[in-house]
Amino acid sequence: MCAAATSAREVKLPPGEWLQWGGQFENLRAATARLSIVVPICFALILLVLYLSLGNLALAATVFSPVPLALAGGVFAIALRGIPFSVSSAVGFIALSGVAVLNGLVLMASIRRRLEAGEPLEQAIHLGALERLRPVLMTALMASLGFVPMAIATGAGAEVQKPLATAVIGGLITSTLLTLFVLPALTRMVLAKRMLAYGLPPGSRS
């Protein structure tokens, strides 16, 4: 985009001639315009589904919280490898957001089930996090390992595979750490203030 603006400003063409960009650059510009609409819609739909699943906007936002850190991890991984941003990396960010939210929802479901069974808040969060430790780690590990061949590809199509796989692997590392260590603390803060609105029996409060 900067190259197009610079060329349009500095290149002087004779009357009757014009400069038009095509090929991969034009495809990237068109795809970027579409993604600027699709990506926010995807995030809004994810947040809506979380709200419908949990019945509480604060809890939905808590489960959604690993997504920004996952995106940051993906951007850092791409920058570390010196890979330019592309459409395939944007698609990787969308897939990464789904995995990050899934892990958070798995953890929240375990905590919710224990709270509804009458366990104190602190105990429900502690045991729920321990109970879902293995599923969260396995989900992140399997997804990461599955993308390793794409991340190190050198043959035909590697320019499409590398950005996608790198974004997913880097984002899964950061989002998994947040899910396991930060998400339980955020859940404790939210539930401590919203126990009654959450619809739990009084005996479940710590």
N, C-alpha and C positions, 0 to 999 in steps of 0.2 A: 504494500500500500504506500509506503514512504517513497519507494522507487518510482512509482507511477506519478506521485505528486511532484517529486523532484524533476522528473523528465518533462512533465507538462509545463513546469515553471521555467526550466533552463533551456530546453531544446527549442530552437526557433526554426520553424518549417516554412517553406515558400508558400505563397497563396495557392489554395486549391489542394493542398496536401494536409493530411492529418496523421496522428499517431494513435494506434489502437493496440491494446494489449490482448493477447490471446493465449491459447495453450494452457499449461498448468497454472500460470498466474491467474488467468481469468477464471478457471475452475475453482481455485482457492478463494478468490474474492466472492464468487457466487455462493460457495459452500459456507464461508464465514458469515455471510449475511443470513443464510438460512439457520445456521447454528445459533446466531444471536437471538433467534426467536425460539428455536426448539429446546435449547438447554434450559432457559428459565421455565418453560412450560413443563419440562421433565422434573425439575426440582419442585415446582409447585404441586405437581401430581404426586410426587413422593411424599411431600409434607401432608397432602390431603389424605392419602392412604394411611399414613401414620396416625393422623388424627382420628380417622374412622376406626382404626384398630385399637387405639388406646383410649379414645373418648376424652382426651384432655390435651389442649393445645400446648401447655407447658411441657408435658411429658413427650409429646410429639417433637417439639423443638429440641428436647434433651437427646432423644434418639437420633435426631437429624444432625446433632452437633459434630459427630465425627466426619461429616462430609467436608466442611471447609479445611480441616487439617489433612484429610485425604487428598484434596485437590492441591494443597500446598506441597505435600510430599511428592505428588506426581510432577508438579512443576519443577521442584528441586531436582528430581531424578533426571528429567529431560535436560535441564540446564547443565547438570553435572556431566552428562554424556555429550553435551554440545549438539543436541538434536534440535533443529528449529521446530517451532510450533506448526502443526499441520492439522488437517481435518481428521486424520486417523488418531492423533493424540486427543483431540476433542471427543471423539467417540470413546476412547479409552477412559476419559474422565467420567462420561455418563455411566459406563459399565462399572467403574470403580465406585461411584456413588451408590449404586445398587447393592454392591457387596458390603460396603461400609454400613449402610442402613440396615441390611439384613442382620449383621452381627450385633448391632445395637438393639435391634428388636428382639433377637433371641435372648439377650441378656435381660432386657426389660420384662419379657414374658416370664422368665424364671422368677424374678423378684416379685412381680405382680401375683403370681400364683402362690408364693409363700405368704405374702401379705394377706391375701384373701383366705388363706388357711389359718390366720390368726397369729402368725409369728410377729415378734417385735420388729420394728423398722430396721434397726441396726443389724439384727441377726438375719433378717430376710435379705438384705443387701449383701452382707458378707457371704452367706451360704449360697445365695443365688449367683454371685459372681464366680465363686469356686466351682459351682455345679456346671456353669457354662464355659469355663475356661478352656476345656478340651475342644468342644465344638467350634468355638470362635477361632482358636489357633488352627484347627484342622481346616476350616473353611478358608482362612487367609493363606495357609501354607499350600493347600492344593491349588488355589487360584494362582498363587505366585509361581509355583513350579510349572503349572500348565503354560504360563506365558514365557518361561525362560527360553525355550527354543526360538520363539519369535523375537525375543529381545537380543539374541546373539546371532540372528540370521544374517547371512552375507550374500545369499543368492538373489535370484529374481524376486521382486516384490518386497525386498528387505526394507526399502524406503517407506513402505506402508506399514509393515509389521513392527518395526523397531519403535516408532513413537507410541503406538498403541500399547505395546507390551511394557515399555519402560514406564509409561504413566501409571499403568495398573499396578506394577510391582512396587514402585516407589510410594504410591498412595496407600497401598495395603499395609506397608510397614508402619507408617505413621498413624493410620486410622485404627489399626489393631492395638497399638500401644495406648491410644486414647480410649478405645473401647474397654480395655482391661483395667486401666489405672485411673482414668479421669472420669469416665462415664458413671461409675458407681458413686463417686463423690458428688457429681452433679445431680444424680438421682436422689441422693440423700438430702441435698439442699432443697430440691423441688418438692419432694414428698413431705418433708417436714413442715412445709407451709401449706400444702394442699391436700392433706389427708382426708378432710371432710368432703372437699369437692371431688376427690377421687372415688368417693363412694365406698370406703372401707369401713368395716365395723370398728367401734371405738376400742375394742380389745386388741386391735392390731397395732396401735400406736405405741411407740417406745416411751 
